[in-house]
Amino acid sequence: MHASEEYQLRKFLKDRRLDSMSKVRIKQIRSVIDQTKRQKATMRALGLRKINHSVEHVLTPQVEGMIRKVEHLVTVETVA
């Protein structure tokens, strides 16, 4: 992940944190093969099973932390 992409993700998450009960759509874009057990477990905890699978979650500090741990495997966008 490039520095600019990381900055954009952090800015996105910071802005979303200000909205109470905001929802995000998380989409798996890369495989979990060759990732650590911990990252695989985080992906399962988010509810992601395979590439191009997406889930919606309320953006809580817990979900935000999970997204940060696997940010190289997912994309995140807000849900209206």
Residue pairs with C-beta under 8 A, 6 or more apart in sequence:
1 9
1 71
1 72
6 71
9 71
9 76
12 76
13 59
13 64
13 67
13 68
13 76
16 22
16 24
16 59
16 78
17 59
17 61
17 64
19 59
21 58
22 58
22 59
22 78
23 56
23 57
23 58
23 59
23 78
23 79
24 56
24 57
24 59
24 63
24 67
24 76
24 77
24 78
24 79
25 54
25 55
25 56
25 76
25 77
25 78
25 79
26 46
26 48
26 54
26 55
26 56
26 57
26 67
26 74
26 75
26 76
27 52
27 53
27 54
27 74
27 75
27 76
27 77
28 43
28 48
28 49
28 50
28 51
28 52
28 53
28 54
28 73
28 74
29 51
29 52
29 73
29 74
29 75
30 51
30 72
30 73
30 74
31 51
31 73
32 39
32 40
32 43
32 73
35 43
35 73
38 69
39 69
39 70
39 73
42 66
42 69
42 70
43 70
43 73
43 74
45 66
46 55
46 57
46 63
46 66
46 67
46 70
46 74
47 55
47 57
48 54
48 55
48 74
56 79
57 63
67 74
67 76
